[in-house]
């Protein structure tokens, strides 16, 4: 999807979101979908919600730092009927062992971003994290 032209990316993204409505593993599907996103150095200030791009800007620009990738996953889920009313939180943590920032997307008891390859139950999150900030994700227009 990420190698397509902007209008084709938009169509592929809409089609993908539609598959999430009936998927038995929608959160894992989102993780797998964004695994192929083109990763770049930081493009979004995670601490200033006013500067966060809309989902449509993300698709158009097609540049995903680790935080933009979490934004894309959050938007993908929030724009489905299935997850539109779910509380969707983005947490910023510092991993004390690695001295690096982690961006976690939390939906219910599920966490995306702790392990880049799978959805993790919140009870399995390491206590080596220092909480920095938390945001309730909403779609910006």
N, C-alpha and C positions, 0 to 999 in steps of 0.2 A: 504494500500500500504506500509506503513512504517514498518509493521511487517514482511515483506517478506525478502527473501535473496537478496543480492545486484543485481544479474542479473535479478531477478523477479521484483525488484523495478524499475530497468531501463526500462523494458518492460511495466510495468504499467504506468510509467511516460510518455513514448512515446505515449501510447494509450490515456492517459488523454490529452496530448497536442493536439493530433489529434481531440479530441472532441471540443476543443476551437475554431477551425476553423469555425464551424457553430453554435456555441452556441449563444443564444440570451443574455446570461448573463456571458460572459467569465471571466470578472474580479471577479465577485462574486463567480464563480466556482473555481477560483484559491484560493480565501480566504477560501472557504469551504474545498478544497482539503488539504491545509496546516494546517488546524485547528487540524488535528490528528497527526501532526508531533511530534516526541518525543522532548520535550523541556528540555534543560539543561542550566546550567549557561554559561556564555560567552565562546564561542569557537572561535570567529573571532574578530580581531581588526577592528572595523568599520572605524577607522581613517587612516588606511594604506591599500590602495587599492591593493598594490602589494602582500599582504598576503591573500587576499580573495580567498577562494577555488573556483575551477571551479564547474559548476553544477554537473559534474560527481563525483568529490570528495565529494560534499555534499551528493549525493545519496549513495555513497559507505560508508562514515563515519556514516551517518544517525543520526547525532547529531545536533540539531537545537537550538541555542540560538535565542533570538528575532531578532538579526541582520541577522543571517544565514537564518532564515525563510524568511525574506524580500529578501535576495539574491536568494533563491530558487524560490520565486514567480516571481521575475524579470526575471530570466533565463527561467523559464517555459514560460512566455509570449514572451520573445525575440526569442525563438526558434520555434515560430509558424510563418507561412507565414503572418498571419493576423496582428501581432504586431512587426514583425522583423524590420520595418522601423520607428516605433513609437519612439519618444524621451522618454526615460525611465530614470527618475531621482530618486536617493535615497537621501533623506534629513535627516539630523540628527538634532533634536531639543531637547531643554530642556523644559520640562513642568514646568513652574514657580510655579504653585500651588502645584504640587506633588514632585518637585525637582527630576524628573526622566527623563532619556533619552527616546526619541521616535524615531523610525526609520520608515520613511514614504516612500512609493513607489508611485511616481507620474507619471501618464500616462495621458497626455492631461489634462483635468479638473478633473480627478478622482484620489483619494487618497486611498491607501491601507495602513493600519497600524495605522490610527488615532483611529478607532473603530475596535477592533480585529474581529468583527463579520460581518462587512459589508463595502462596498465601499462607500466613502463619496465624495461629490462634494467639490472641493477645496474652494469654497466660504463659506463653512460651517465650516472651520477650525478655532478653537479658537485663539484669539490673545494673549493667555497666554503662547505662546511658544516663546522661544528665539532661533533664528536660530544659529546653530553651524557650520555645514558643508553641502555641497551638492556635489554629484557625478553624472556624466552622466554614467549610467550603460552600460557596454559592456561585451560581453561574453569573458572570458579569455580562452586561449587554453592551 
